[in-house]
């Protein structure tokens, strides 16, 4: 087994609003190994992106705060670092790819300038070597003609190409951990497939650990080694991808997988989960999926289910699972 | 001029419209250039050259024998005094030329000072948000609501009249407009993903403010700065007209207009010519500002 790059333990993140404390993340634990892709799946507003921002410590302060837990990156608890130390970690040790490639590049600088910024911030290189680094980052993302591309402005590139450039910025300092927050959502299906293949290629070359945030189980099946299924601020089930598709243990996971459209099942109405996720402002006692669960029991209403470890890699929080 | 020829190739505008459009650029540009040349070359003594220049007379030398002469192109005028003389026999033409220097330089200096202060505070306010924002915006509100004339009077009493008093009076309140506008722009740009991207790669707050946000607001900044040229010239003229500005005998357009006020019935030319100059420059500034705004509008630029 390769080394654990990132270990998140019992993470709690809250947003303090006028209406009260919104528990966006309510006790999340997971880890990512070197060269592994960990998927975080869930519907909108379940805390996927906030998890990513918490790790990078880029929550919109002072409203959003990590209230409890540990985020350990290669032995260092990120929550104990000073702001300046944290800034040195960002881009160099941890990097992130944002959702929308159309807007995550600054329109007034060339592609080369924007990649070079990250290189200059974190590596003490002479100017003539910066360009070589930039070109190699573009090569890593398989961007054709990198020497020409560095002189182009974002508006001259297509969406897919821009997303690769965003990837090149993220990978320019060869970080240990890459957080990809729905990087494929804004791309169309063919480009999406290419981009995912690209991720696998990058991972093979650099051994980077990837946290892949998505709401699309189809994408998960293609890229992730392990998955955590998140719901209303909590990971309900964590398992290797293959296992979760073959035998989902949590009713929510099963329902989510059921609602992925499949090409071989024509003419059937697409399955959907009834109801809405609970308000994070005042969570009901008991299981947070209880109101929407089709196989709920009495105990689900009163007590929150503990996390049950089925084996080393598979854990579930559900009263049905013993 | 300035890409208009290129525009011809693909716009379906009629010839007449195109000519009118280009005139609204060309005429104000010519006016501005002439005014700047006048201001720079009224005399050459100030840049260490022999004391010759465009002005035929010393603007402050009095000639009691030639007082209140009308312009040379009117009956009774002397060819020596192109725009006539005032009640002390000073040459109006020379005074207007020298006055351009004061009026233009005051407005230029004030615009630079206020733009720099306003931009820094505006970006800081918009990007940092929270208490910093609340504090800067309250100070801005005060600056915007404080009567400018009262401040000018206070300064006039406190440090005495003069060139730098005018600059100070206009600068102390003038930055607020910039700060408010730039704050709005920064708020918008702060939410852009490329700012988030810069945070992700570990850029510092100052770096994000001035490397990432600032270049994206330069367009709007240039537009207001141009529009402010007219505003500031008017403001300086108003202060000088009220006697709160440049002190006699140094000419500024505003103070020459004020000089002529008492003789308006028999020597209209004293006030009229500096007044026309003020009008021309203010209009030229506004036309140029509008033109730049249209040019830099991203919706037009993407065509």
Contacts between the chains, C-beta under 8 A, distances in Angstrom:
chain1	res1	chain2	res2	distance
A	56	B	200	6.5
A	58	B	196	7.5
A	58	B	199	5.5
A	58	B	200	7.1
A	62	B	130	7.1
A	87	B	202	4.7
A	87	B	203	7.9
A	87	B	204	6.4
A	88	B	202	6.4
A	89	B	202	7.3
A	90	B	199	7.2
A	90	B	200	6.0
A	90	B	201	6.5
A	90	B	202	3.7
A	91	B	200	6.5
A	91	B	201	3.6
A	91	B	202	3.9
A	92	B	202	6.7
A	95	B	200	6.4
A	95	B	201	7.1
A	96	B	200	4.5
A	98	B	193	5.2
A	98	B	196	5.9
A	98	B	197	6.1
A	98	B	200	7.3
A	99	B	193	7.6
A	100	B	193	5.6
A	103	B	192	5.7
A	103	B	193	4.2
A	103	B	194	6.5
A	104	B	193	3.7
A	104	B	194	5.4
A	104	B	196	7.0
A	104	B	197	4.6
A	105	B	194	5.6
A	105	B	197	7.3
A	106	B	194	4.2
A	106	B	197	7.7
A	106	B	198	7.5
A	106	B	212	5.7
A	106	B	215	7.7
A	106	B	216	7.4
A	107	B	194	7.7
A	107	B	216	7.2
A	108	B	215	4.2
A	108	B	216	6.1
A	109	B	215	7.7
A	117	B	198	7.5
A	117	B	201	6.7
A	117	B	203	7.0
A	117	B	211	7.6
A	118	B	201	4.0
A	118	B	202	7.5
A	121	B	201	6.4
A	121	B	202	5.6
A	121	B	203	6.4
A	122	B	201	7.9
A	122	B	202	6.6
A	166	B	197	7.0
A	169	B	197	6.8
A	169	B	201	6.3
A	170	B	200	7.4
A	170	B	201	7.8
A	172	B	201	8.0
